[in-house]
Amino acid sequence: MVNALVIRRNTQLAKAQKALRAAQYVRMSTDFQRYSIENQAAAIAAYAQQRKLNIVRTYVDEGRSGLRIKGRPGLTELIEDVQSGNAEFDHILVYDVSRWGRFQDVDESAHYEFVCKRNGIKVAYCAEQFDNDGSLLSSIFKNIKRVMAAEYSRELGVKVHTGQSRVAGLGYRVGGPLTFGLRRELVDESARSKGRLIKGERKALHTDRVRLQPGPDEETAVVRRIFHQLSSSENPTAKSPGSSIGRRSPIKGDLGPAP
């Protein structure tokens, strides 16, 4: 009697239930995007409700670039579940083509969708103006969207590099690890100081800039001593300044103790 109530796998009833189950994949590459996880999930939920789909699994990639699958544990796990046969759903819901990825080779984007299709799982792009039904028109639109997503990422990279080069040329810090003996100072658009930034802090306003200032006297003294020993032709330890500096008491800088 109990066994009669169990829905066995690969039966018609099991397949019918699975056909109404969906997984959602959401991705956001930075914290300051209009494609927030919540916005994507809300649009996907509305799409699922209209088509009477029950979302049973969520795969998430937060703060992940869409240029490649490497470094995207959410999409990687999704593809692995699909290929292993552990996916208990027949639909994958994605906000749009760009959230699936901005792969520079659009064939790579198509490959991962084909992997899902080959295993009987349909990928739906909820915010797109076409239904991913395999029709000629749908295929044309989808491929154009993939090219647009890849090109947007490429153009954005060029613009970011140009902007950062200009900011660096004006004498401001554009990122990267802080050098021992230096500290970051926040300034406004008129170059007026707004105070120093401690480790973990960053500017909040787009118009603000960060410039470098000398750190504590004890750290700058270590830096001067290193350069003095390296430049001194009379110092017998000029070729290995660390041999004498290392014997001094360690000084803890912003990123750790001095060498």
Summary of the structure (lengths in Angstrom):
residues: 259
radius of gyration: 27.4
end to end distance: 74.2
largest distance: 96.1
contacts: 677
relative contact order: 0.08
helix: 41%
strand: 18%
